[in-house]
């Protein structure tokens, strides 16, 4: 999991591969390997007018028990490959929460 997650000041970054237009929003696995690995998340919302990004922020906030404003997109706003900043989350906690879902 260390490839998709990195500890940074104030939290962790999480590399995500979005799959918009799915039947439901859920973690579906891992995309790639090693340092290029990303957490694959199917998103029910379409990739229109930022709806998929908003759905991902909401999903990650709920998954980690954070307010939505504690989850931000660091890069990849217009791409399927994104990096999110989870403020106030430790690496250990992130691994535990993601491990419970995958």
C-alpha positions as CSV (number, residue, x, y, z in Angstrom):
1,X,0.0,0.0,0.0
2,X,3.0,2.3,0.5
3,X,3.1,3.1,-3.3
4,X,-0.4,4.6,-3.3
5,X,-0.1,6.4,0.1
6,X,2.5,8.8,1.4
7,X,2.8,10.6,4.8
8,X,3.0,14.3,4.4
9,X,2.8,17.2,6.8
10,X,-0.7,17.3,8.2
11,X,-1.9,14.0,6.9
12,X,-1.4,11.5,4.0
13,X,-1.8,11.7,0.2
14,X,-3.7,8.9,-1.5
15,X,-3.3,8.0,-5.2
16,X,-6.7,7.1,-6.6
17,X,-7.8,5.7,-10.0
18,X,-11.4,6.8,-10.5
19,X,-13.9,4.8,-12.5
20,X,-16.9,7.2,-13.0
21,X,-20.4,6.0,-14.1
22,X,-20.4,2.8,-12.0
23,X,-23.5,1.2,-10.4
24,X,-22.3,2.2,-6.9
25,X,-19.4,4.0,-5.3
26,X,-16.9,1.5,-3.7
27,X,-13.3,0.5,-3.6
28,X,-12.8,-2.1,-6.3
29,X,-9.1,-2.9,-5.9
30,X,-5.7,-1.7,-6.8
31,X,-4.6,-0.3,-10.2
32,X,-0.9,-0.7,-11.1
33,X,1.9,-2.0,-9.1
34,X,4.7,-0.7,-6.8
35,X,5.3,3.0,-6.7
36,X,2.7,3.5,-9.4
37,X,-0.1,1.7,-7.5
38,X,-3.4,3.5,-7.1
39,X,-6.5,2.7,-5.1
40,X,-9.2,1.9,-7.6
41,X,-12.6,3.5,-6.7
42,X,-15.7,3.0,-8.8
43,X,-17.8,6.2,-8.6
44,X,-21.5,6.3,-9.3
45,X,-21.5,9.9,-10.4
46,X,-20.7,10.8,-14.0
47,X,-17.5,12.7,-14.9
48,X,-19.5,15.8,-15.7
49,X,-19.1,19.3,-14.1
50,X,-16.9,17.9,-11.3
51,X,-19.6,15.5,-10.0
52,X,-17.3,12.5,-9.9
53,X,-14.7,14.5,-8.0
54,X,-17.3,15.6,-5.5
55,X,-18.5,12.1,-5.0
56,X,-14.9,10.9,-4.4
57,X,-14.3,13.6,-1.8
58,X,-17.6,12.6,-0.1
59,X,-16.7,8.9,-0.2
60,X,-13.2,9.4,1.2
61,X,-14.5,11.8,3.9
62,X,-17.0,9.2,5.0
63,X,-14.5,6.3,4.8
64,X,-12.1,8.1,7.1
65,X,-14.7,9.9,9.3
66,X,-13.5,13.3,8.2
67,X,-15.4,16.5,7.3
68,X,-15.5,17.1,3.5
69,X,-13.2,20.1,3.8
70,X,-10.4,17.8,5.2
71,X,-10.2,16.0,1.9
72,X,-8.7,17.8,-1.1
73,X,-7.6,17.0,-4.6
74,X,-3.8,17.7,-4.9
75,X,-3.6,16.7,-8.6
76,X,-5.5,15.1,-11.4
77,X,-8.7,17.1,-11.2
78,X,-9.5,16.4,-14.9
79,X,-8.0,12.9,-15.0
80,X,-9.0,9.4,-13.8
81,X,-5.7,9.3,-11.9
82,X,-5.9,11.6,-8.9
83,X,-4.0,12.4,-5.7
84,X,-6.0,13.3,-2.6
85,X,-4.8,14.9,0.6
86,X,-6.4,13.5,3.7
87,X,-5.8,16.1,6.4
88,X,-5.4,14.7,10.0
89,X,-5.0,11.1,9.0
90,X,-2.0,9.0,9.9
91,X,-0.4,6.4,7.6
92,X,-1.4,3.6,10.1
93,X,-5.0,4.7,10.1
94,X,-5.2,5.0,6.4
95,X,-3.8,1.5,5.9
96,X,-6.3,0.1,8.4
97,X,-9.3,1.9,6.8
98,X,-8.4,0.9,3.3
99,X,-7.5,-2.6,4.3
100,X,-10.9,-3.1,5.8
101,X,-12.5,-2.2,2.5
102,X,-10.3,-4.2,0.2
